[in-house]
Amino acid sequence: MRHWAGTHAETTPQEAVGALADGDMSCPGEGRTAMVVEYRLHAATLRRPGCGRRRACPPGPLPRPLAPPLGPTATATAAPLMTGLRLHAMNAPRPATRDEILTVLTRALLPLRA
């Protein structure tokens, strides 16, 4: 996501949502191990607040170029929505397709742009 945002200074809301969908596609594949570790650490911190840094999880705010086209409400909503999609993807019998993820993100985030 950060690489994409660095190369797309001007972007439409639809392109921003597409970038989020593309970023989410790595979860069941190459990014799965890192995500599992991240969420396990987060769960352990919830059980024992003194055992780790709370700010490490969930993923931080969206890269700056994605915030203007999405607006403040959709930007604030995107990170927890992505967390839910990633958790679902790691546990689903079949990973969601990019089109399915794009549909969820579009329906959830684009109406919030205003």
C-alpha positions, 0 to 999 in steps of 0.5 A: 500500500505504501509503495502504491501510494507513493507512486499515485499522487493524484487518485480517484476514490475508485482507484483508492478503493482498488488499491485497498483491494489489491493490498488485501489480496496478499493476506491469504498468500504471501502476507499470511504469516506476517498477518497471523503473527501480528494478530496473535501479538495483538490478541496477547496484548489484549489478554495481558496489556503489559506484554507488548506495544498496543500500537503495533496492531491493527495496521496503522493509518492509510498512506496519505495519498489515499486519504484525500480521495476517500475523505476523513470518515472513509479513511478512518473506517478503512483500517478496521474494515481491512482488519476484518476482511483479512481475518476473514480471509485467513479463516475462510475455506476459500479466499475472497476474489479481488472482485468480492473484496472490491465490492465490499470496500466500494459499498462500505467506503465510497458512500462515506466519502462526503 
